[in-house]
């Protein structure tokens, strides 16, 4: 395969792609990867996907990323997910994004997360949300935080909540504030508490109010 020209690589029948050994695929250079058609990419087996080098993953064109199946997306390793460029991350279909493992999702490019569409943010499973690093949570930005579903908000851990900047806390909607657990509320800094908009504070329930420390209460005044 390594001896094939890019035209020859592009001419491989879709039905034959799955027969290529992982060693043969490893011999493809970046130009060969670019030459693959979307049908060829979609025909790669999960074993073949796992065998691809990070440099090969990075060489996929955005239309190839769109063509990936959910099974292929679920096979991506942490290193491969970390190799995805901004354009590739933005091109991920929502079902493919949701299929990435919780381990691999932690390697997702933060600039890509910042540029997520609303649909991509909401496509994240609660398990994926809970697995995000604090840097990734911060990378959601105001617009990303504002469109989190209430289930996604409830999935955030204390350290993740604490990672939100005051602008992102202010971006929380009334419905989102209403579902914050007492543990999440207790984890918030005084700066975060004071950043909650007055109208949203009205959504605090009894348990949330009881969770406030004296310092947090003082921050409200």
Beta strands, then each sheet from edge to edge (+ up, - down):
end
